[in-house]
Amino acid sequence: MSKKRKRYLTAIIILIIIMSLSKPSPDTFNKWLASKYDRECVGDECVHGNSKEIVVHRDVDNYILINKMVVILEDEKERRTLIVGIGVFGMFIPFAYNPVYSPFVDISKY
């Protein structure tokens, strides 16, 4: 094997080790929600501005190199919001944000 290939292989192995050791925690996700989307969450209750929201669904997918965290919030008017973040290198990146999320298509209206 040439020196270039050994360096590339070593760099890839080091990157994989760093990525797997620096996956963010659910507490980091809550801090990210507070800073990015102005939602302070404690347990299953969140505050957004003057309104309160409850966590309807929370899902954490731990992969080898990244985390994917999904939260569905519902406010007092029963409107749902979907927020998905991808965790890598100790921080979260927005993946999906849908403030009018509906898991069902209401066919009774048609």
The first five atom37 places (N, CA, C, CB, O) and aatype in JSON, in Angstrom:
{
  "aatype": [12, 15, 11, 11, 1, 11, 1, 18, 10, 16, 0, 9, 9, 9, 10, 9, 9, 9, 12, 15, 10, 15, 11, 14, 15, 14, 3, 16, 13, 2, 11, 17, 10, 0, 15, 11, 18, 3, 1, 6, 4, 19, 7, 3, 6, 4, 19, 8, 7, 2, 15, 11, 6, 9, 19, 19, 8, 1, 3, 19, 3, 2, 18, 9, 10, 9, 2, 11, 12, 19, 19, 9, 10, 6, 3, 6, 11, 6, 1, 1, 16, 10, 9, 19, 7, 9, 7, 19, 13, 7, 12, 13, 9, 14, 13, 0, 18, 2, 14, 19, 18, 15, 14, 13, 19, 3, 9, 15, 11, 18],
  "atom_mask": [
    [1, 1, 1, 1, 1],
    [1, 1, 1, 1, 1],
    [1, 1, 1, 1, 1],
    [1, 1, 1, 1, 1],
    [1, 1, 1, 1, 1],
    [1, 1, 1, 1, 1],
    [1, 1, 1, 1, 1],
    [1, 1, 1, 1, 1],
    [1, 1, 1, 1, 1],
    [1, 1, 1, 1, 1],
    [1, 1, 1, 1, 1],
    [1, 1, 1, 1, 1],
    [1, 1, 1, 1, 1],
    [1, 1, 1, 1, 1],
    [1, 1, 1, 1, 1],
    [1, 1, 1, 1, 1],
    [1, 1, 1, 1, 1],
    [1, 1, 1, 1, 1],
    [1, 1, 1, 1, 1],
    [1, 1, 1, 1, 1],
    [1, 1, 1, 1, 1],
    [1, 1, 1, 1, 1],
    [1, 1, 1, 1, 1],
    [1, 1, 1, 1, 1],
    [1, 1, 1, 1, 1],
    [1, 1, 1, 1, 1],
    [1, 1, 1, 1, 1],
    [1, 1, 1, 1, 1],
    [1, 1, 1, 1, 1],
    [1, 1, 1, 1, 1],
    [1, 1, 1, 1, 1],
    [1, 1, 1, 1, 1],
    [1, 1, 1, 1, 1],
    [1, 1, 1, 1, 1],
    [1, 1, 1, 1, 1],
    [1, 1, 1, 1, 1],
    [1, 1, 1, 1, 1],
    [1, 1, 1, 1, 1],
    [1, 1, 1, 1, 1],
    [1, 1, 1, 1, 1],
    [1, 1, 1, 1, 1],
    [1, 1, 1, 1, 1],
    [1, 1, 1, 0, 1],
    [1, 1, 1, 1, 1],
    [1, 1, 1, 1, 1],
    [1, 1, 1, 1, 1],
    [1, 1, 1, 1, 1],
    [1, 1, 1, 1, 1],
    [1, 1, 1, 0, 1],
    [1, 1, 1, 1, 1],
    [1, 1, 1, 1, 1],
    [1, 1, 1, 1, 1],
    [1, 1, 1, 1, 1],
    [1, 1, 1, 1, 1],
    [1, 1, 1, 1, 1],
    [1, 1, 1, 1, 1],
    [1, 1, 1, 1, 1],
    [1, 1, 1, 1, 1],
    [1, 1, 1, 1, 1],
    [1, 1, 1, 1, 1],
    [1, 1, 1, 1, 1],
    [1, 1, 1, 1, 1],
    [1, 1, 1, 1, 1],
    [1, 1, 1, 1, 1],
    [1, 1, 1, 1, 1],
    [1, 1, 1, 1, 1],
    [1, 1, 1, 1, 1],
    [1, 1, 1, 1, 1],
    [1, 1, 1, 1, 1],
    [1, 1, 1, 1, 1],
    [1, 1, 1, 1, 1],
    [1, 1, 1, 1, 1],
    [1, 1, 1, 1, 1],
    [1, 1, 1, 1, 1],
    [1, 1, 1, 1, 1],
    [1, 1, 1, 1, 1],
    [1, 1, 1, 1, 1],
    [1, 1, 1, 1, 1],
    [1, 1, 1, 1, 1],
    [1, 1, 1, 1, 1],
    [1, 1, 1, 1, 1],
    [1, 1, 1, 1, 1],
    [1, 1, 1, 1, 1],
    [1, 1, 1, 1, 1],
    [1, 1, 1, 0, 1],
    [1, 1, 1, 1, 1],
    [1, 1, 1, 0, 1],
    [1, 1, 1, 1, 1],
    [1, 1, 1, 1, 1],
    [1, 1, 1, 0, 1],
    [1, 1, 1, 1, 1],
    [1, 1, 1, 1, 1],
    [1, 1, 1, 1, 1],
    [1, 1, 1, 1, 1],
    [1, 1, 1, 1, 1],
    [1, 1, 1, 1, 1],
    [1, 1, 1, 1, 1],
    [1, 1, 1, 1, 1],
    [1, 1, 1, 1, 1],
    [1, 1, 1, 1, 1],
    [1, 1, 1, 1, 1],
    [1, 1, 1, 1, 1],
    [1, 1, 1, 1, 1],
    [1, 1, 1, 1, 1],
    [1, 1, 1, 1, 1],
    [1, 1, 1, 1, 1],
    [1, 1, 1, 1, 1],
    [1, 1, 1, 1, 1],
    [1, 1, 1, 1, 1],
    [1, 1, 1, 1, 1]
  ],
  "atom_positions": [
    [[0.84, -1.18, 0.0], [0.0, 0.0, 0.0], [0.89, 1.25, 0.0], [-0.96, 0.0, 1.22], [1.91, 1.3, 0.69]],
    [[0.48, 2.22, -0.78], [1.29, 3.45, -0.85], [1.04, 4.33, 0.37], [0.96, 4.22, -2.14], [0.11, 4.11, 1.14]],
    [[1.91, 5.32, 0.53], [1.81, 6.22, 1.67], [0.52, 7.04, 1.63], [3.01, 7.16, 1.72], [-0.07, 7.31, 2.68]],
    [[0.07, 7.44, 0.43], [-1.16, 8.21, 0.32], [-2.37, 7.4, 0.79], [-1.37, 8.67, -1.12], [-3.23, 7.92, 1.5]],
    [[-2.42, 6.15, 0.39], [-3.54, 5.3, 0.8], [-3.54, 5.07, 2.3], [-3.49, 3.98, 0.07], [-4.6, 5.05, 2.92]],
    [[-2.37, 4.9, 2.88], [-2.28, 4.72, 4.34], [-2.75, 5.97, 5.07], [-0.84, 4.38, 4.76], [-3.44, 5.88, 6.09]],
    [[-2.38, 7.15, 4.55], [-2.82, 8.4, 5.17], [-4.34, 8.58, 5.06], [-2.1, 9.6, 4.51], [-4.99, 8.97, 6.02]],
    [[-4.89, 8.28, 3.88], [-6.34, 8.38, 3.7], [-7.08, 7.4, 4.61], [-6.71, 8.12, 2.24], [-8.07, 7.76, 5.23]],
    [[-6.59, 6.18, 4.69], [-7.21, 5.18, 5.54], [-7.13, 5.59, 7.01], [-6.54, 3.82, 5.34], [-8.1, 5.43, 7.75]],
    [[-6.0, 6.11, 7.44], [-5.84, 6.58, 8.82], [-6.78, 7.75, 9.09], [-4.38, 6.99, 9.09], [-7.39, 7.82, 10.16]],
    [[-6.88, 8.68, 8.14], [-7.77, 9.83, 8.32], [-9.23, 9.39, 8.41], [-7.59, 10.83, 7.16], [-9.99, 9.93, 9.22]],
    [[-9.62, 8.43, 7.59], [-11.0, 7.94, 7.62], [-11.29, 7.24, 8.94], [-11.26, 6.98, 6.45], [-12.36, 7.43, 9.52]],
    [[-10.37, 6.44, 9.43], [-10.56, 5.75, 10.71], [-10.66, 6.75, 11.85], [-9.4, 4.77, 10.97], [-11.51, 6.6, 12.73]],
    [[-9.81, 7.76, 11.85], [-9.86, 8.79, 12.9], [-11.17, 9.56, 12.83], [-8.66, 9.77, 12.77], [-11.77, 9.86, 13.87]],
    [[-11.65, 9.89, 11.61], [-12.92, 10.59, 11.46], [-14.09, 9.75, 11.98], [-13.16, 10.95, 9.99], [-14.98, 10.28, 12.64]],
    [[-14.08, 8.47, 11.69], [-15.14, 7.58, 12.18], [-15.13, 7.5, 13.7], [-14.98, 6.17, 11.58], [-16.19, 7.53, 14.32]],
    [[-13.96, 7.41, 14.3], [-13.86, 7.36, 15.76], [-14.36, 8.66, 16.38], [-12.41, 7.08, 16.21], [-15.11, 8.64, 17.36]],
    [[-13.95, 9.8, 15.82], [-14.38, 11.09, 16.36], [-15.89, 11.26, 16.21], [-13.64, 12.25, 15.64], [-16.55, 11.73, 17.14]],
    [[-16.45, 10.88, 15.06], [-17.89, 11.01, 14.86], [-18.69, 10.12, 15.81], [-18.25, 10.68, 13.42], [-19.72, 10.54, 16.33]],
    [[-18.21, 8.91, 16.04], [-18.96, 8.02, 16.92], [-18.86, 8.45, 18.38], [-18.46, 6.6, 16.77], [-19.77, 8.17, 19.16]],
    [[-17.78, 9.1, 18.77], [-17.64, 9.55, 20.16], [-18.27, 10.91, 20.42], [-16.18, 9.6, 20.52], [-18.47, 11.28, 21.58]],
    [[-18.58, 11.67, 19.38], [-19.1, 13.03, 19.58], [-20.58, 13.17, 19.22], [-18.3, 14.01, 18.77], [-21.03, 14.27, 18.89]],
    [[-21.33, 12.08, 19.27], [-22.77, 12.19, 19.01], [-23.42, 12.96, 20.16], [-23.42, 10.76, 18.85], [-23.15, 12.67, 21.33]],
    [[-24.28, 13.92, 19.85], [-24.91, 14.72, 20.91], [-25.99, 13.95, 21.67], [-25.5, 15.98, 20.33], [-26.53, 12.96, 21.18]],
    [[-26.28, 14.43, 22.86], [-27.26, 13.79, 23.74], [-28.64, 14.42, 23.57], [-26.81, 13.88, 25.21], [-28.77, 15.46, 22.93]],
    [[-29.68, 13.8, 24.16], [-31.01, 14.43, 24.13], [-31.05, 15.79, 24.85], [-32.03, 13.5, 24.77], [-31.84, 16.65, 24.46]],
    [[-30.22, 15.99, 25.87], [-30.16, 17.31, 26.51], [-29.65, 18.36, 25.54], [-29.25, 17.26, 27.75], [-30.12, 19.5, 25.55]],
    [[-28.7, 17.99, 24.71], [-28.21, 18.9, 23.68], [-29.31, 19.22, 22.68], [-26.99, 18.31, 22.97], [-29.38, 20.34, 22.17]],
    [[-30.16, 18.24, 22.38], [-31.29, 18.47, 21.48], [-32.25, 19.49, 22.07], [-32.02, 17.15, 21.19], [-32.74, 20.37, 21.36]],
    [[-32.53, 19.39, 23.37], [-33.42, 20.37, 24.02], [-32.82, 21.76, 24.01], [-33.72, 19.95, 25.47], [-33.54, 22.74, 23.81]],
    [[-31.51, 21.88, 24.2], [-30.84, 23.18, 24.13], [-30.9, 23.73, 22.7], [-29.38, 23.07, 24.6], [-31.06, 24.93, 22.49]],
    [[-30.76, 22.84, 21.73], [-30.84, 23.25, 20.33], [-32.25, 23.74, 19.98], [-30.44, 22.08, 19.4], [-32.4, 24.72, 19.26]],
    [[-33.28, 23.05, 20.5], [-34.66, 23.51, 20.3], [-34.86, 24.91, 20.87], [-35.65, 22.54, 20.93], [-35.53, 25.74, 20.27]],
    [[-34.26, 25.15, 22.03], [-34.41, 26.47, 22.67], [-33.71, 27.56, 21.86], [-33.84, 26.43, 24.08], [-34.25, 28.65, 21.71]],
    [[-32.53, 27.26, 21.34], [-31.8, 28.29, 20.61], [-32.3, 28.46, 19.17], [-30.32, 27.97, 20.61], [-32.37, 29.59, 18.68]],
    [[-32.63, 27.39, 18.5], [-33.01, 27.47, 17.09], [-34.49, 27.8, 16.89], [-32.7, 26.16, 16.4], [-34.83, 28.62, 16.03]],
    [[-35.37, 27.18, 17.68], [-36.81, 27.31, 17.46], [-37.54, 27.99, 18.63], [-37.41, 25.96, 17.22], [-38.77, 28.03, 18.64]],
    [[-36.81, 28.51, 19.59], [-37.38, 29.24, 20.73], [-38.41, 28.4, 21.48], [-38.02, 30.55, 20.25], [-39.49, 28.89, 21.82]],
    [[-38.08, 27.13, 21.74], [-38.95, 26.23, 22.48], [-38.19, 25.67, 23.66], [-39.49, 25.08, 21.57], [-37.23, 24.91, 23.5]],
    [[-38.61, 26.05, 24.85], [-38.0, 25.56, 26.08], [-38.73, 24.29, 26.5], [-38.06, 26.63, 27.22], [-39.91, 24.35, 26.86]],
    [[-38.05, 23.15, 26.47], [-38.69, 21.87, 26.8], [-38.11, 21.3, 28.08], [-38.52, 20.87, 25.66], [-36.89, 21.23, 28.26]],
    [[-39.02, 20.88, 28.95], [-38.66, 20.17, 30.18], [-39.59, 18.97, 30.26], [-38.77, 21.09, 31.47], [-40.8, 19.12, 30.44]],
    [[-39.02, 17.79, 30.11], [-39.85, 16.59, 30.12], [-40.74, 16.55, 28.89], [0.0, 0.0, 0.0], [-40.26, 16.65, 27.76]],
    [[-42.04, 16.4, 29.12], [-42.99, 16.34, 28.01], [-43.76, 17.64, 27.82], [-43.97, 15.21, 28.23], [-44.79, 17.65, 27.14]],
    [[-43.29, 18.72, 28.4], [-43.94, 20.02, 28.22], [-42.94, 21.02, 27.67], [-44.52, 20.53, 29.55], [-41.79, 21.08, 28.09]],
    [[-43.41, 21.81, 26.71], [-42.58, 22.84, 26.09], [-43.32, 24.17, 26.14], [-42.22, 22.46, 24.63], [-44.55, 24.21, 26.17]],
    [[-42.56, 25.24, 26.14], [-43.12, 26.58, 26.11], [-42.57, 27.28, 24.88], [-42.78, 27.38, 27.42], [-41.36, 27.34, 24.67]],
    [[-43.49, 27.8, 24.05], [-43.12, 28.55, 22.85], [-43.82, 29.89, 22.92], [-43.5, 27.76, 21.54], [-45.02, 29.98, 22.68]],
    [[-43.07, 30.93, 23.24], [-43.68, 32.25, 23.42], [-44.57, 32.24, 24.64], [0.0, 0.0, 0.0], [-44.1, 31.95, 25.75]],
    [[-45.85, 32.55, 24.46], [-46.81, 32.53, 25.57], [-47.63, 31.25, 25.61], [-47.72, 33.72, 25.47], [-48.43, 31.07, 26.52]],
    [[-47.46, 30.38, 24.64], [-48.29, 29.17, 24.58], [-47.51, 27.95, 25.08], [-48.78, 28.92, 23.14], [-46.28, 27.88, 24.96]],
    [[-48.25, 27.02, 25.63], [-47.67, 25.78, 26.09], [-47.91, 24.7, 25.05], [-48.25, 25.37, 27.45], [-48.95, 24.68, 24.39]],
    [[-46.96, 23.81, 24.92], [-47.07, 22.68, 24.0], [-46.72, 21.4, 24.76], [-46.14, 22.87, 22.77], [-45.94, 21.42, 25.71]],
    [[-47.3, 20.31, 24.33], [-46.96, 19.02, 24.91], [-46.29, 18.17, 23.84], [-48.21, 18.31, 25.5], [-46.55, 18.33, 22.64]],
    [[-45.43, 17.27, 24.29], [-44.75, 16.37, 23.37], [-45.67, 15.2, 23.1], [-43.38, 15.89, 23.96], [-45.98, 14.42, 24.01]],
    [[-46.11, 15.06, 21.86], [-46.98, 13.97, 21.46], [-46.15, 12.73, 21.13], [-47.85, 14.38, 20.25], [-46.53, 11.61, 21.46]],
    [[-45.02, 12.95, 20.47], [-44.16, 11.84, 20.06], [-42.71, 12.3, 20.09], [-44.55, 11.34, 18.63], [-42.38, 13.41, 19.67]],
    [[-41.85, 11.45, 20.61], [-40.41, 11.72, 20.62], [-39.72, 10.44, 20.2], [-39.91, 12.21, 22.04], [-40.02, 9.36, 20.72]],
    [[-38.78, 10.55, 19.28], [-38.07, 9.38, 18.78], [-36.59, 9.72, 18.65], [-38.66, 8.92, 17.42], [-36.22, 10.77, 18.13]],
    [[-35.76, 8.8, 19.13], [-34.31, 8.96, 19.05], [-33.77, 7.76, 18.28], [-33.66, 9.08, 20.47], [-33.93, 6.61, 18.71]],
    [[-33.13, 8.02, 17.16], [-32.48, 6.97, 16.39], [-30.97, 7.13, 16.54], [-32.91, 7.01, 14.88], [-30.39, 8.09, 16.03]],
    [[-30.35, 6.19, 17.24], [-28.9, 6.21, 17.42], [-28.25, 5.34, 16.37], [-28.52, 5.74, 18.84], [-28.35, 4.11, 16.4]],
    [[-27.6, 5.98, 15.44], [-26.83, 5.27, 14.44], [-25.38, 5.25, 14.88], [-26.99, 5.92, 13.05], [-25.04, 5.82, 15.91]],
    [[-24.52, 4.62, 14.13], [-23.12, 4.48, 14.53], [-22.43, 5.84, 14.56], [-22.39, 3.54, 13.57], [-21.67, 6.13, 15.49]],
    [[-22.67, 6.67, 13.56], [-21.95, 7.94, 13.45], [-22.79, 9.17, 13.77], [-21.41, 8.07, 12.07], [-22.23, 10.22, 14.08]],
    [[-24.11, 9.07, 13.7], [-24.98, 10.23, 13.91], [-26.18, 9.84, 14.76], [-25.44, 10.83, 12.56], [-26.45, 8.66, 14.97]],
    [[-26.9, 10.85, 15.23], [-28.2, 10.68, 15.89], [-29.25, 11.38, 15.05], [-28.18, 11.25, 17.34], [-28.97, 12.39, 14.4]],
    [[-30.45, 10.84, 15.07], [-31.59, 11.53, 14.46], [-32.67, 11.62, 15.53], [-32.12, 10.79, 13.16], [-33.13, 10.59, 16.04]],
    [[-33.06, 12.83, 15.88], [-34.06, 13.03, 16.91], [-35.28, 13.71, 16.3], [-33.49, 13.86, 18.08], [-35.16, 14.7, 15.58]],
    [[-36.45, 13.15, 16.62], [-37.72, 13.63, 16.09], [-38.61, 13.98, 17.28], [-38.41, 12.57, 15.16], [-38.71, 13.22, 18.24]],
    [[-39.26, 15.13, 17.2], [-40.23, 15.51, 18.23], [-41.45, 16.1, 17.53], [-39.61, 16.54, 19.25], [-41.33, 16.91, 16.61]],
    [[-42.63, 15.66, 17.98], [-43.89, 16.22, 17.49], [-44.55, 16.9, 18.68], [-44.83, 15.1, 16.87], [-44.82, 16.27, 19.7]],
    [[-44.82, 18.19, 18.53], [-45.41, 19.01, 19.6], [-46.84, 19.38, 19.23], [-44.58, 20.29, 19.85], [-47.16, 19.55, 18.06]],
    [[-47.69, 19.49, 20.24], [-49.08, 19.89, 20.03], [-49.41, 21.03, 20.97], [-50.07, 18.7, 20.24], [-49.14, 20.94, 22.17]],
    [[-49.98, 22.12, 20.44], [-50.33, 23.27, 21.28], [-51.76, 23.15, 21.78], [-50.15, 24.57, 20.5], [-52.42, 22.13, 21.57]],
    [[-52.25, 24.21, 22.45], [-53.59, 24.18, 23.04], [-54.69, 24.1, 21.99], [-53.81, 25.42, 23.91], [-55.79, 23.61, 22.27]],
    [[-54.42, 24.58, 20.78], [-55.41, 24.55, 19.7], [-55.31, 23.27, 18.87], [-55.25, 25.77, 18.8], [-55.88, 23.19, 17.78]],
    [[-54.59, 22.3, 19.37], [-54.39, 20.99, 18.75], [-53.69, 21.07, 17.4], [-55.72, 20.3, 18.58], [-53.9, 20.22, 16.54]],
    [[-52.86, 22.09, 17.21], [-52.01, 22.17, 16.02], [-50.7, 21.47, 16.34], [-51.77, 23.67, 15.58], [-50.15, 21.62, 17.43]],
    [[-50.21, 20.71, 15.39], [-48.99, 19.94, 15.62], [-47.82, 20.51, 14.84], [-49.21, 18.48, 15.24], [-47.98, 21.06, 13.75]],
    [[-46.64, 20.37, 15.42], [-45.4, 20.82, 14.81], [-44.41, 19.67, 14.83], [-44.83, 22.07, 15.54], [-44.21, 19.03, 15.86]],
    [[-43.79, 19.41, 13.7], [-42.78, 18.37, 13.57], [-41.41, 19.01, 13.46], [-43.06, 17.46, 12.35], [-41.21, 19.91, 12.64]],
    [[-40.47, 18.56, 14.3], [-39.1, 19.05, 14.26], [-38.17, 17.84, 14.26], [-38.79, 20.01, 15.46], [-38.27, 16.98, 15.12]],
    [[-37.27, 17.8, 13.27], [-36.3, 16.71, 13.15], [-34.92, 17.33, 13.08], [-36.59, 15.82, 11.89], [-34.68, 18.27, 12.32]],
    [[-34.0, 16.79, 13.89], [-32.62, 17.25, 13.88], [-31.66, 16.09, 13.73], [0.0, 0.0, 0.0], [-31.89, 15.01, 14.27]],
    [[-30.59, 16.31, 12.99], [-29.53, 15.32, 12.81], [-28.36, 15.75, 13.67], [-29.11, 15.18, 11.29], [-27.84, 16.86, 13.52]],
    [[-27.94, 14.87, 14.58], [-26.84, 15.18, 15.49], [-25.54, 14.6, 15.0], [0.0, 0.0, 0.0], [-25.42, 13.4, 14.76]],
    [[-24.56, 15.47, 14.84], [-23.23, 15.06, 14.4], [-22.21, 16.04, 14.96], [-23.14, 14.99, 12.84], [-22.48, 17.24, 15.03]],
    [[-21.06, 15.56, 15.36], [-19.98, 16.37, 15.92], [-20.43, 17.22, 17.11], [-19.4, 17.26, 14.85], [-19.98, 18.36, 17.24]],
    [[-21.29, 16.7, 17.95], [-21.72, 17.38, 19.16], [-22.76, 18.47, 18.98], [0.0, 0.0, 0.0], [-23.06, 19.19, 19.93]],
    [[-23.31, 18.62, 17.78], [-24.33, 19.65, 17.54], [-25.42, 19.07, 16.65], [-23.7, 20.92, 16.88], [-25.28, 17.97, 16.11]],
    [[-26.51, 19.81, 16.51], [-27.62, 19.37, 15.68], [-27.76, 20.25, 14.46], [-28.92, 19.37, 16.47], [-27.49, 21.45, 14.49]],
    [[-28.18, 19.62, 13.37], [-28.43, 20.3, 12.1], [-29.91, 20.11, 11.8], [-27.5, 19.73, 10.94], [-30.41, 18.99, 11.88]],
    [[-30.64, 21.19, 11.45], [-32.06, 21.03, 11.12], [-32.24, 20.13, 9.9], [-32.71, 22.4, 10.87], [-31.59, 20.32, 8.87]],
    [[-33.11, 19.16, 10.03], [-33.4, 18.25, 8.92], [-34.81, 18.49, 8.38], [-33.23, 16.79, 9.35], [-35.03, 18.51, 7.17]],
    [[-35.76, 18.67, 9.3], [-37.14, 18.93, 8.88], [-37.82, 19.79, 9.94], [-37.92, 17.6, 8.66], [-37.63, 19.6, 11.14]],
    [[-38.63, 20.73, 9.46], [-39.44, 21.57, 10.33], [-40.76, 21.78, 9.62], [-38.74, 22.94, 10.66], [-40.81, 22.36, 8.54]],
    [[-41.85, 21.32, 10.24], [-43.17, 21.46, 9.64], [-44.13, 21.98, 10.71], [-43.67, 20.1, 9.05], [-44.58, 21.2, 11.55]],
    [[-44.45, 23.28, 10.69], [-45.31, 23.84, 11.73], [-46.78, 23.49, 11.59], [-45.17, 25.31, 11.74], [-47.56, 23.77, 12.5]],
    [[-47.19, 22.88, 10.49], [-48.59, 22.48, 10.3], [-48.65, 20.97, 10.03], [-49.25, 23.27, 9.13], [-49.36, 20.52, 9.14]],
    [[-47.92, 20.22, 10.81], [-47.8, 18.78, 10.61], [-49.12, 18.08, 10.92], [-46.69, 18.21, 11.47], [-49.75, 18.37, 11.93]],
    [[-49.52, 17.16, 10.05], [-50.69, 16.34, 10.27], [-50.36, 14.91, 9.85], [-51.92, 16.89, 9.5], [-50.06, 14.69, 8.68]],
    [[-50.41, 13.96, 10.76], [-50.07, 12.59, 10.38], [-51.15, 11.91, 9.55], [-49.81, 11.78, 11.62], [-50.9, 10.86, 8.95]],
    [[-52.32, 12.48, 9.5], [-53.42, 11.88, 8.77], [-53.96, 12.85, 7.74], [-54.53, 11.45, 9.73], [-53.94, 14.06, 7.93]],
    [[-54.45, 12.31, 6.66], [-55.17, 13.11, 5.7], [-56.64, 12.94, 6.03], [-54.85, 12.69, 4.21], [-57.18, 11.83, 5.99]],
    [[-57.29, 14.03, 6.34], [-58.69, 13.97, 6.77], [-59.56, 13.89, 5.53], [-59.07, 15.21, 7.66], [-59.89, 14.91, 4.92]],
    [[-59.93, 12.67, 5.14], [-60.72, 12.49, 3.94], [-62.19, 12.82, 4.16], [-60.58, 11.09, 3.43], [-62.95, 12.88, 3.2]],
    [[-62.6, 13.02, 5.4], [-63.99, 13.36, 5.65], [-64.35, 14.76, 5.16], [-64.27, 13.25, 7.13], [-65.53, 15.07, 4.99]],
    [[-63.35, 15.6, 4.92], [-63.61, 16.95, 4.42], [-63.84, 17.0, 2.92], [-62.46, 17.86, 4.79], [-64.3, 18.01, 2.4]],
    [[-63.53, 15.93, 2.21], [-63.62, 15.94, 0.75], [-64.86, 15.26, 0.26], [-62.42, 15.28, 0.13], [-65.09, 15.19, -0.95]]
  ]
}
